Amino acid sequence: MLLILGPTAVGKSRVAARVAEAAGAEVISADARAIYRGLEVGTDRPPVELLQRVPHHLIGVLPPTEHYDAARFRAHCERLVEEIHARGRRAIVVGGSTLYVRALTRGLFPGPPADPRLRRELSARPLEELYRELEEVDPQAAARIRPGDRVRIVRALEVYRLTGRPISQHWGGERPFPWPLVKVGLILDRKELYRRIEARVEDMFRRGLEEEARRLWELGLPPEAPAARTIGYQELFAHFRGECTLEEAKRKVVAHTKAYARRQLAFFRAEQDVHWLDVTGRSLEEVANEVRRIWLGEDPTLEWRG
């Protein structure tokens, strides 16, 4: 099974769709925000004509208030792969959400499901306070989790509260993904990646990101709702509250997206057995052909439609 990973704005979705067309495959999105309805512009969702031409899964299927995590993604991914294979087709997973990718590449431990009440309680506390608590109850996990990573800190404390055991004691019992993965990582010259991020943010605002964010804002989403914690929307929500100007919000979206891309790259670099492909200066067709060559090298039974 093909897994295409990489930082935001590197062009993963377009490459995955092109390879899927050639291989008669279906695409499974590993994007933690694209799964929500109402976030089309801010998640740079593939255009409707592409979604109609190439089957895509886990895109725009949940309301923006529903919590979704790596465990649910893993379960849905396994079910979808089985269904795709039953249709005689191939599956391609594409995305940059680090925990979702890790749920496939390294597996998940059989920990407790998310507890919405407990998460609300933890999310309401200052991040520094949460990290200090994690250092006290699970120093090993605290040493591996960045002090600014609220999602993983909250999950670690949630596991401790629900099981009475530190999350680090659960590590090592992960269940591997049932199908072998051919991992292809797309990378880009840093200056070009930043240029693409800046251009994409400008295009999002041109296509109505502010209006889309306003519609979500008017829903009165709770602070812990996924949309309220998504780059693009959280900055505009601050603007709607009068905390910054529109231009300041736009600059923050660019800065936060660049920082996110750096974190993704650092995370994915730790993955093993990744075929890294520098796409700088290469056309979509060239990159798609190279990904096809890598996939074929791992699975000679692949057939191409051209």
Secondary structure, 3 states (H helix, E strand, C coil): CEEEECCCCCCHHHHHHHHHHHHCEEEEECCCCCCECCCCCCCCCCCHHHHHHCCEECCCCECCCCCCCHHHHHHHHHHHHHHHHHCCCEEEEECCCHHHHHHHHCCECCCCCCCHHHHHHHHCCCHHHHHHHHHHHCHHHHHHCCCCCHHHHHHHHHHHHHHCCCHHHCCCCCECCCCCCEEEEEECCHHHHHHHHHHHHHHHHHCCHHHHHHHHHCCCCCCCCHHHHCCCHHHHHHHHCCCCCHHHHHHHHHHHHHHHHHHHHHHHHCCCCEEEEECCCCCHHHHHHHHHHHHHHHCCCCCCCC
